[in-house]
Amino acid sequence: MGLYRDVLKNLVTKPFTRKYPKEKLEPLDKFRGRLTYLPKKCIGCMKCVRNCPAHAILFRKKGDIEFNMGQCIYCGLCVDICPVSAIKWSREFEFSDKDKKKLREVRK
């Protein structure tokens, strides 16, 4: 009897989920999205590269960092260790792709 009651209740109530592509979601304040790099603040200390456990950050020269977001585990160590806050979290989360090469970004 309880099953029928649940079925009837679900027929008349709104769905709990959202229609995602049509209804955009606003992430929470502490959301860890794509990394944002501010090259003007960077002092070239390379602490972010040394402390990345996934080896997702490659430092080429001052002001030229490559983030491999396909390899990133979103631990936040690079954001926490940066002494001048040159790396920050963004609220962007729509960056999935079938091609791994597109997840690699050089930020200048």
ChimeraX commands (.cxc) that place a marker at each C-alpha (Angstrom):
marker #1 position 0.00,0.00,0.00 radius 0.5
marker #1 position 2.88,2.39,0.74 radius 0.5
marker #1 position 4.26,2.03,-2.78 radius 0.5
marker #1 position 1.01,3.20,-4.38 radius 0.5
marker #1 position 0.85,6.19,-2.08 radius 0.5
marker #1 position 4.42,7.20,-3.07 radius 0.5
marker #1 position 3.63,6.82,-6.77 radius 0.5
marker #1 position 0.52,8.99,-6.52 radius 0.5
marker #1 position 2.41,11.60,-4.47 radius 0.5
marker #1 position 5.20,11.78,-7.07 radius 0.5
marker #1 position 2.69,12.22,-9.90 radius 0.5
marker #1 position 1.32,15.45,-8.44 radius 0.5
marker #1 position 4.50,17.08,-7.05 radius 0.5
marker #1 position 7.19,18.96,-8.96 radius 0.5
marker #1 position 10.42,17.11,-9.71 radius 0.5
marker #1 position 13.29,17.72,-7.33 radius 0.5
marker #1 position 15.87,17.97,-10.11 radius 0.5
marker #1 position 16.32,20.93,-12.46 radius 0.5
marker #1 position 16.31,20.98,-16.24 radius 0.5
marker #1 position 20.03,21.74,-16.34 radius 0.5
marker #1 position 20.92,23.06,-19.76 radius 0.5
marker #1 position 17.84,25.26,-19.83 radius 0.5
marker #1 position 17.94,26.29,-16.17 radius 0.5
marker #1 position 21.47,27.39,-15.27 radius 0.5
marker #1 position 22.74,26.58,-11.79 radius 0.5
marker #1 position 24.53,29.10,-9.61 radius 0.5
marker #1 position 27.37,27.37,-7.72 radius 0.5
marker #1 position 27.87,27.84,-4.01 radius 0.5
marker #1 position 30.37,30.35,-2.62 radius 0.5
marker #1 position 33.08,27.77,-1.80 radius 0.5
marker #1 position 32.75,26.01,-5.16 radius 0.5
marker #1 position 36.02,24.88,-6.78 radius 0.5
marker #1 position 35.71,25.46,-10.51 radius 0.5
marker #1 position 38.31,26.27,-13.13 radius 0.5
marker #1 position 41.55,27.81,-11.85 radius 0.5
marker #1 position 42.04,31.49,-12.61 radius 0.5
marker #1 position 45.59,32.74,-13.01 radius 0.5
marker #1 position 46.56,36.39,-12.58 radius 0.5
marker #1 position 49.98,36.74,-14.28 radius 0.5
marker #1 position 50.54,40.33,-13.15 radius 0.5
marker #1 position 50.53,39.18,-9.52 radius 0.5
marker #1 position 52.80,36.17,-10.10 radius 0.5
marker #1 position 56.32,36.50,-8.68 radius 0.5
marker #1 position 57.61,33.22,-10.21 radius 0.5
marker #1 position 58.24,31.38,-6.93 radius 0.5
marker #1 position 56.97,28.08,-8.44 radius 0.5
marker #1 position 55.43,26.95,-5.15 radius 0.5
marker #1 position 52.28,25.99,-7.03 radius 0.5
marker #1 position 54.22,23.65,-9.32 radius 0.5
marker #1 position 56.18,22.01,-6.49 radius 0.5
marker #1 position 53.12,21.43,-4.30 radius 0.5
marker #1 position 50.71,20.10,-6.95 radius 0.5
marker #1 position 50.23,16.39,-6.14 radius 0.5
marker #1 position 48.73,15.68,-9.58 radius 0.5
marker #1 position 51.52,17.51,-11.50 radius 0.5
marker #1 position 48.82,19.47,-13.34 radius 0.5
marker #1 position 50.72,22.78,-13.38 radius 0.5
marker #1 position 53.68,23.42,-15.66 radius 0.5
marker #1 position 55.70,26.62,-15.24 radius 0.5
marker #1 position 57.53,27.67,-18.39 radius 0.5
marker #1 position 58.77,31.18,-17.67 radius 0.5
marker #1 position 57.58,34.16,-15.63 radius 0.5
marker #1 position 54.00,34.84,-16.59 radius 0.5
marker #1 position 53.50,31.63,-18.58 radius 0.5
marker #1 position 51.78,28.78,-16.71 radius 0.5
marker #1 position 50.04,25.76,-18.18 radius 0.5
marker #1 position 47.14,24.23,-16.24 radius 0.5
marker #1 position 46.07,20.72,-17.21 radius 0.5
marker #1 position 42.50,20.70,-15.91 radius 0.5
marker #1 position 42.04,17.10,-17.09 radius 0.5
marker #1 position 44.78,16.07,-14.68 radius 0.5
marker #1 position 43.86,18.44,-11.83 radius 0.5
marker #1 position 42.28,16.84,-8.74 radius 0.5
marker #1 position 40.93,20.18,-7.41 radius 0.5
marker #1 position 42.71,19.83,-4.08 radius 0.5
marker #1 position 43.36,23.58,-3.78 radius 0.5
marker #1 position 47.00,23.35,-2.68 radius 0.5
marker #1 position 48.12,25.71,-5.45 radius 0.5
marker #1 position 45.55,28.29,-4.37 radius 0.5
marker #1 position 46.47,27.96,-0.69 radius 0.5
marker #1 position 50.26,28.02,-1.17 radius 0.5
marker #1 position 50.47,31.03,-3.50 radius 0.5
marker #1 position 51.94,33.90,-1.42 radius 0.5
marker #1 position 50.51,36.66,-3.64 radius 0.5
marker #1 position 47.13,35.05,-4.52 radius 0.5
marker #1 position 47.94,34.78,-8.23 radius 0.5
marker #1 position 45.86,31.57,-8.52 radius 0.5
marker #1 position 42.21,31.59,-7.51 radius 0.5
marker #1 position 39.12,29.46,-7.96 radius 0.5
marker #1 position 36.51,30.57,-10.45 radius 0.5
marker #1 position 32.85,29.59,-10.38 radius 0.5
marker #1 position 33.02,28.22,-13.92 radius 0.5
marker #1 position 32.15,24.54,-14.14 radius 0.5
marker #1 position 31.12,23.97,-17.75 radius 0.5
marker #1 position 34.43,23.01,-19.32 radius 0.5
marker #1 position 34.17,19.28,-20.00 radius 0.5
marker #1 position 35.33,18.03,-23.37 radius 0.5
marker #1 position 35.98,14.73,-25.11 radius 0.5
marker #1 position 39.36,15.95,-26.37 radius 0.5
marker #1 position 41.98,15.93,-23.58 radius 0.5
marker #1 position 44.12,18.47,-25.42 radius 0.5
marker #1 position 41.42,21.12,-25.01 radius 0.5
marker #1 position 41.62,20.76,-21.21 radius 0.5
marker #1 position 45.24,21.90,-21.31 radius 0.5
marker #1 position 45.48,25.66,-21.19 radius 0.5
marker #1 position 48.40,28.01,-21.30 radius 0.5
marker #1 position 47.56,31.14,-19.37 radius 0.5
marker #1 position 49.61,34.27,-19.90 radius 0.5
marker link #1:1,2 radius 0.2
marker link #1:2,3 radius 0.2
marker link #1:3,4 radius 0.2
marker link #1:4,5 radius 0.2
marker link #1:5,6 radius 0.2
marker link #1:6,7 radius 0.2
marker link #1:7,8 radius 0.2
marker link #1:8,9 radius 0.2
marker link #1:9,10 radius 0.2
marker link #1:10,11 radius 0.2
marker link #1:11,12 radius 0.2
marker link #1:12,13 radius 0.2
marker link #1:13,14 radius 0.2
marker link #1:14,15 radius 0.2
marker link #1:15,16 radius 0.2
marker link #1:16,17 radius 0.2
marker link #1:17,18 radius 0.2
marker link #1:18,19 radius 0.2
marker link #1:19,20 radius 0.2
marker link #1:20,21 radius 0.2
marker link #1:21,22 radius 0.2
marker link #1:22,23 radius 0.2
marker link #1:23,24 radius 0.2
marker link #1:24,25 radius 0.2
marker link #1:25,26 radius 0.2
marker link #1:26,27 radius 0.2
marker link #1:27,28 radius 0.2
marker link #1:28,29 radius 0.2
marker link #1:29,30 radius 0.2
marker link #1:30,31 radius 0.2
marker link #1:31,32 radius 0.2
marker link #1:32,33 radius 0.2
marker link #1:33,34 radius 0.2
marker link #1:34,35 radius 0.2
marker link #1:35,36 radius 0.2
marker link #1:36,37 radius 0.2
marker link #1:37,38 radius 0.2
marker link #1:38,39 radius 0.2
marker link #1:39,40 radius 0.2
marker link #1:40,41 radius 0.2
marker link #1:41,42 radius 0.2
marker link #1:42,43 radius 0.2
marker link #1:43,44 radius 0.2
marker link #1:44,45 radius 0.2
marker link #1:45,46 radius 0.2
marker link #1:46,47 radius 0.2
marker link #1:47,48 radius 0.2
marker link #1:48,49 radius 0.2
marker link #1:49,50 radius 0.2
marker link #1:50,51 radius 0.2
marker link #1:51,52 radius 0.2
marker link #1:52,53 radius 0.2
marker link #1:53,54 radius 0.2
marker link #1:54,55 radius 0.2
marker link #1:55,56 radius 0.2
marker link #1:56,57 radius 0.2
marker link #1:57,58 radius 0.2
marker link #1:58,59 radius 0.2
marker link #1:59,60 radius 0.2
marker link #1:60,61 radius 0.2
marker link #1:61,62 radius 0.2
marker link #1:62,63 radius 0.2
marker link #1:63,64 radius 0.2
marker link #1:64,65 radius 0.2
marker link #1:65,66 radius 0.2
marker link #1:66,67 radius 0.2
marker link #1:67,68 radius 0.2
marker link #1:68,69 radius 0.2
marker link #1:69,70 radius 0.2
marker link #1:70,71 radius 0.2
marker link #1:71,72 radius 0.2
marker link #1:72,73 radius 0.2
marker link #1:73,74 radius 0.2
marker link #1:74,75 radius 0.2
marker link #1:75,76 radius 0.2
marker link #1:76,77 radius 0.2
marker link #1:77,78 radius 0.2
marker link #1:78,79 radius 0.2
marker link #1:79,80 radius 0.2
marker link #1:80,81 radius 0.2
marker link #1:81,82 radius 0.2
marker link #1:82,83 radius 0.2
marker link #1:83,84 radius 0.2
marker link #1:84,85 radius 0.2
marker link #1:85,86 radius 0.2
marker link #1:86,87 radius 0.2
marker link #1:87,88 radius 0.2
marker link #1:88,89 radius 0.2
marker link #1:89,90 radius 0.2
marker link #1:90,91 radius 0.2
marker link #1:91,92 radius 0.2
marker link #1:92,93 radius 0.2
marker link #1:93,94 radius 0.2
marker link #1:94,95 radius 0.2
marker link #1:95,96 radius 0.2
marker link #1:96,97 radius 0.2
marker link #1:97,98 radius 0.2
marker link #1:98,99 radius 0.2
marker link #1:99,100 radius 0.2
marker link #1:100,101 radius 0.2
marker link #1:101,102 radius 0.2
marker link #1:102,103 radius 0.2
marker link #1:103,104 radius 0.2
marker link #1:104,105 radius 0.2
marker link #1:105,106 radius 0.2
marker link #1:106,107 radius 0.2
marker link #1:107,108 radius 0.2
view
